[in-house]
């Protein structure tokens, strides 16, 4: 869906929600505007947890694919703040307490060893495990923390520990019944969280994953665009396309400070054996989020296509296979069917019916598609023009496929009617 279409869709949903809320207001209710003159508002200096990167009293978002060390990144920040050590870019760090909410890592065998490896003062870092609700009979019941319900409990926890910042990892695990893809609902839950940050002057850091779809970096954070919109700073974590062990932390959005550039780190094991920690590189990096994220996306797409080509070649080398069987086996191999179809085109796989009307379609490798035993590459192969069709060459991403539909409009044998029968008979 295009950004414009997504915006229009969300706008309609927001308008519908607003109407439903207004319909619940009694007709005799009078709404009055609440106003403040700026002459009564005292100017204040912006304060920072990490100068120029993570503001105090605001919501910050860290987004990246799994396995890149986003949680380790927050552990590193917590360790530096707890011990008062300088930040990786040399900026001063003031000692403070932290509250950690973690839905994915075990506190005993994962989080504590990582804090120790990062040389944290663990007496200043607190884990919010649950919220205790007192029942009418006076008994306490522990329930998972929910941003939808438990902002007051988090407020009390910040006051009790004098926390300078809060880590919510991942934020999607604490949304309660809120639909993370609905702008109005996400804004409704993030607004009290932002107000909490402002009231307590604590930095709130939310961690989230990236969606796999293409588009501008600001739209890549998982769920609603409202997550990135509510954050005053958004940082993307991606792997360096030229060095997978090198991770890049890149500014996607920075509302409150000039762009100071990104940073790079590697993950290495420390004592106790196997415990990872972050080791930062010196200096800033100049790559921007759009370039880094689009590069990672293209590389992932090409890797998936190569995997599908190798899988399909190995399968068809054993002999022709019914197309329906290929599809079933591709699902078992967790390969995208659209990517397998692209591999079909790249390899020049031949598609033919095994009989008359109603007979299944069959895929087979042409003689030209020979895998090089030493390099793992494929020799050029081209499908016969008699097997081409407008339906046959639709792809998941035209930008990475040289056989676009528009390039074969007048080839003999191309027929939308023939394609329709292929679809109905299970070939596609």
Beta strands, then each sheet from edge to edge (+ up, - down):
strand 1: 48-50
strand 2: 54-55
strand 3: 59-64
strand 4: 97-102
strand 5: 125-127
strand 6: 131-134
strand 7: 140-143
strand 8: 163-169
strand 9: 203-208
strand 10: 233-240
strand 11: 243-254
strand 12: 263-270
strand 13: 275-280
strand 14: 321-322
strand 15: 350-353
strand 16: 361-364
sheet 1: 1+ 2-
sheet 2: 5+ 4+ 8+ 9+ 3+ 10+ 11- 12+ 13-
sheet 3: 6+ 7-
sheet 4: 14+ 16- 15+
end
